[in-house]
Amino acid sequence: MNFLNYKDYRRYLVLNLIYTSGSISRTRLADVTGYRPATIGEIIGELLAEQLIVETGPACGGQGRRRTLLEMNGSYICALGIYISGGAVTYAVTTIHGEILQMVETDILPDGTQTQRIAQIIGNIRQLMAAFAHLKILGIGICDPGHDPGRLDISNDYAKSFVHFNDWIHHDLRAAIEEAMGLPVETSTNSILISVAEEKFGVANGLSDFICLDLCNGIGMSFYSGGSVVSGATGMAGQIGHTVVRTSERICYCGKPGCAECASAFPAIQANILAALRGGVASVLNTYYDHSRELTVRDVRRALDQRDKMCRHYVKEAAGILGTAVANAVNILNPQAVILHGYMLELGDYYVEALQEAVLENTLHLCDGLEFKISPISLDRLLPLGAAAMIFNSYLNTEEFRWIQRLGDQAEEKL
């Protein structure tokens, strides 16, 4: 949080009211803030001159003079969101309303030095900044692969060469980009930025308490509580995949047995199905699955759609285990919604319904009304969006003005 002087506070209060409301009149701004019309006029004049806001058509309805509305200049205010994985970097120039103007993915130099890799990333940033020099780019947000080794392709020599891969992103790379570009740079992990992106631009927009579940090779979770994302003391909040839900002989890579992820992520489903096939269990998979290749989500989905008993058994078992872990989180956090994303959703309705059923079976009645939402945004877009959202939140001093969210709907209704 930035501590603002009185003049800056007034400016950002007005800016946040405009952003949160979507569109609002000068008269309404004066009503909400209590500032004199002349003061509002002065602030609006500055924001218009900087092209941060624009005037739009007059407000409809009501009697008397029709008032001109003010909106954020959504086609002008941008940020650069970057997602760095083990072997590639994704860059996305994003507007403050979440529209991606351009997305570029490049491979990281496999044999380059650390200095060369930093120079490569900065060079790509310069090219994008030059291409969008006519827009106001507020800063650069960077998303790292997170603390979960399952999210980082450690087969890539680049990732192997940095024992503290995330630390390199947060310190060396961040400092180099700030010095080279002269712009603020924010960094965070992918699990946190998933929920930040959903709250800013996705299906969680308008929610103050929700859980995001990442259903992939691992099981990730991030969440908002009371209108703010929760990262924990060391950035490790939301490790739902490493909560113990049953005794098990299978040891997780974290070192302990019984982790939910070991029994509910797709690799666990995959291993159980392949073991059953090797054991001679009857399955429709035998009619189309070539055992010389990897068993995919689509293979399993096809069998589920054909009501294959063996596949349905293992998928439902995995959903039940994960559902128990999610129910524990729901009972503790009391969210408004659970948002699902990740390639495991390709297993289809059978899996999603089994997961929802398991969650609801194990939650308190006090949690009635819990919604399940499926994110329509793919992960390759969600992560750079979350990185860009950090810049917008920082620029707008979102935490300082979080209370405005509650006024936004009221302001819109009274226009």
N, C-alpha and C positions, 0 to 999 in steps of 0.2 A: 504494500500500500504506500502511495506517495502522500506526504503531508503537504497540503496546498495552502497558499496564502489566500486571503479573502477574495481577491480579484480572480485568481485562478479557480477557486471553489465555485464562484458564481458562473464562470464560463463553462466548467465541466458539469455543473448541475443542469444548466440549460441544454448542453449537448447531450447528456444522458436522457433527459426528458424527451428530446426530439427523437433520439435513437430508439428508446423503449416504446414510445407511443406509435412509432411508424410515421405519423403525420400529426401536427399540432399547430394551433394558431398562436400568434403573439399574445392575444388576449388570454387564452387559456394558460400560457406560460406565466403570465403575470398573476393569474389567480392561484396557480399551484405554488409558485415560489414566494409570493408576497412582495416581489420587487415592483418598483414603480415602472409604468410603461416606458418611461424614458430610459431607465436602466436596461430593460429588456431590449429596447430598440438599439442601444449601444452594443450590447453583446451580440445580437443578431447581425448587426452591421459588420462586426469583425468576422464572424463565422462565414457570412456570405462572401466577404472579400477574400477569405482564405479558401473558398470553394468547398468548405467542409459540409455545408448545407445548401439546399436549393429551395426556391419558392415554387410551389405547385398550385394547382387550381383551387378555387375557393371552396370552403366547407359547405356542404349541402345541409338543408334543413334549418329549422329555426326561423326567427323573425329578425328584422333589422338588417344591418349591413352584413354582407357576406364576407367572411374573413379569409384572407390568403393563408394557406397552410405551408408549413415548413417541414422538410424531410432531410435526412442525411443524403449526401451526394454519393449514392451507392455505386455509381459508375466511375467515380474518381478516387475514392479512398480505398487503398489496397494494402495487402501485406504479402510477403513471400513465405510460404510454408514449405519446409523441407523435411523429408523423411529419409533417414539413413539406415539402411539394413547392412547385412554383412558384406554384400558385394555390389550394391547399387545405391544411387541417390535419386530420389524423386523430388522435383521442384514444382511448386504450383503457385502461380500468381492468382490471388484470391481477393475478391471485393469484400467490403465490410458486410455485405448481405449474403456471403457464402457462395457466390458464383465464381467458379474457376475459369479464369480467362485463358490460361495456357498451362498445360502440364507436360513436363519433360522428364524422362528417366534416362540416366546415364550410368554406365558401369564405372566402378572405381578402378583406378589403375592397379592391376593385380600385382605388378612387380615394382611399383614405385615406392619411394621413401615417404615417410610421414609428411615431410615438407612438400613433396611433389603432389601428394593427395590433397593437402590443404589448398595448394595453388590451383589444382584442377577444380575444386569445388568453388573457390572464389572466382575463378575465370568464368564458370557457368553462371554464377550469380551476376557478374558484371554484364554478361550478354543479355540476361533477362531484364535487368534493370535498365539497360540501354533501350531495349525493345519497348519498354513501358515507361519511358522517361516522361511522357506527357501526363502520367498519373501520379498521385501522391502515394508513395509506398512508405508506410509508417515504420516498418521494421521487418525483421527476419525471425521467424520461429523455426526451431529445429526439434524434430522428434527422433529420439534414439530407439533402438530395438527393445529396450526395457531390461528388467532384471532376470527375465525368464530365458534360460538357454534355449528352450524350445522355439523361441521367436527369432533366434539369431542363427543364421546359416554358418555354423562353425566349420563346415567343410571348405569354406572359402579361406584362402591363405590370409586375406586382408584381416578377417575377424580373428584368426588364430594369432596374428602377429601382435595384437594388442590385448594383453591380459586384462587390462581395465578399459575395455572398449568404450563403455559409456562415459567413463571419466575423461577420456580423450575428447569426446564430443562436447562435454559440458565445460571443459576448461581450455584446452589447447585450440580446438577448432573455433569455439565461441569467441575467444579473445582475438584470434586472427581475423575473423570476419568483421568484428566490431571495429578493429583498427583499420582494415582495408576499406570498408564501406561507409564508416561514419554513421551507422544506424544502430538503434538498439537491437540486441539479439536476445531471445528468450529460448531456453531449452527445457525439455521435460521428457518423460518416458511415454511410450506408446499407450500403455494401459490407462494412464491418466488422461491423455489427450483424446482418447476415444470418447470418454464421457464429456469432455469439454466441447468437442465437436458436436456431439448429439444435443447438448444443451443450447449451444449457440445456433446451430443450423439444422438440426435433425429432429427426430420424433420426440425428443425430450424438451424441446423448446417450450418454455412456460412452466416447466416442472421444477420444483425446488428439492425434491427428494426422490432419487431413482437409482437403480442399479443397472450397469451395463455388463453383459456377459459376453466374453469372447470365446467362441466355441470352435477351436481349431486343433492343432497338434497338442496344444496345452489348453487349460481352462483358465482364462483370466477374468478379473473383475475390477471395475472401477465404479465409484459411486459419488453422488452428490448428497449432502446432508445439510438441511437448513439453507439451501441456495448456494453452497460452496462445494467445490470438489475437495475430496479428502485424500491427502497423500500419505499421512502418517509421519512419525518422527524421522524415519529414514527413507521415505518415499516408497515403502513396501506395503502400504495398506491395500487390502483387496486380494490377498493371496488365497482365494477360495480353492484353487486347485490343490493347495497344500494343507487344507484342513482334513483331518482324519475322520472318516465317516464309518469305517468298519475295519476290523482286523484283517490283515492280508499278508501273505508271504511275499508279495511283489514289492520290491524296494524301489522307491521313487529316486530320481536323480538327486533330490535334495537330501537323501540319506536315510529317510525313515519310511517304514511300511504303512500302508493304509491310506495314502493320500487319495483324495477324490479324483484327481487327474489321472492317476494310474489305472483307474477302473472306468472312467467315464469319457475321456478324450478319445478321438477317433483311432489313434494307434492301439488303444486297448480293445476297442470293438474289432478292429482289423485283426489283431492277434488272436482273439477268441474265435472269430469266424474261420480263420486259416487253420487253427488247431483242430477245429471241428471237421473241416473238410479233409484234413490229413487223417483224421480218425475214422473216416468213412461215413460221416453223417450225411444223410440225404439232403440235397438242396438244389434249387433251380440254378444256383450259381454254376453247377457242373455243366450246364448246357451252353454257357456262353463265356464263362471266365477262363482265361488262359493262365494256368498256374505259373507260367514262366515270367509273368509280369506282375507288377504291384496291384494289389486289390484296392480299388478306388472307392470314393464315396458314391460315385455314379453307379458302380457295380452293385453296391449294397442297396442303393435306392431302387434300382430295377427289381431286385429280389423282394424288397419290401412291398413294392407296388403289386407284385405277383403273390403277395401273402405268404412268402416263404417263412415257415415256422422257425427254422433255426436262426435266420437273420433277425426276425422279429423278437425272438427271445433275447438275443444279446444286445440288440439296440434298446429294447425296453429296460433291460437290466441296467445298462449304462445310464439311461435317462433317469431311472429311479435313484441310483446312487447320487448323481449330480443334483437331482431334485431335492434330496435330503439336505445336501450342503447348502443349496440356494435357500431352502426354507429356513435353515438356521440363520442365514444372513438377513432374510426378510423379518424374522422374529426379533432380531436385534435392532435393525435399522428402520423398520416400518416405512418402507418406500411407497411412493405412489405407483410406481411401475417398474417392471423388469424388462429391459431392452435387450434383445437377442441379435447377435450378428456373428459372422464367421462361416467358414465353408461347411461346417457340420449341418447347417440349416438345409443344405442340399439333400439331406436324408429325407426331407419332406414332412408332410403333416403327421405321419405316424410318430416320428421322433418328437416333433414340437408338442404334440398333444400329450404324449407320454411324459415329457418333461414338465409341462404345466400341471398335469394331474399329480405328479409326485410332489411338486412344490406345494400345491394347494392342500394336499392330504396332510402335510406336516406343518402348516402354518396356523397360527392362532386365529380365532374368529375376529379378533380385533383388527386383523389385516384384511378383512373383507373389503372388496372393491379394488384389490390389486389388479393392475392391468399388465398384460403381456403385449409387447410391441416388437415387431421385427423391423430392424433398420433397413431401409432401402438403399443406403449408401455403402458402396463397396469399401473394403478396408484400404485399398490403395488410394482412394480419394479421402477417406475419413481421417487418416493420419496427418497428411499435410494440411487439411482443413483445421484440425485441432491445433496444429502448430501455428497457423495463421491466427486462429481465434485467440491464442495467448497474447499476440501482439495487439489485437483490437481491445481485449480486456485491459491490458496494461495501459494503452493509450487513453482509454475512456475512464481509467480509474474505477473499474467495475466494482471492485470490492467496497470501495468508499461509498458508492451509490447503489449498492445492491437493493436497498429499500425501495428504490424507484420502481422496481419490477411490479410491486404491489399497486402502484399508482398508475401504471401504464394502461391497464384495461379501463380504469375509471376515466382517465383522460380521454381515451378514444371514444368511450360511450357518450361523453358530454360535449363532444365537438359539435 
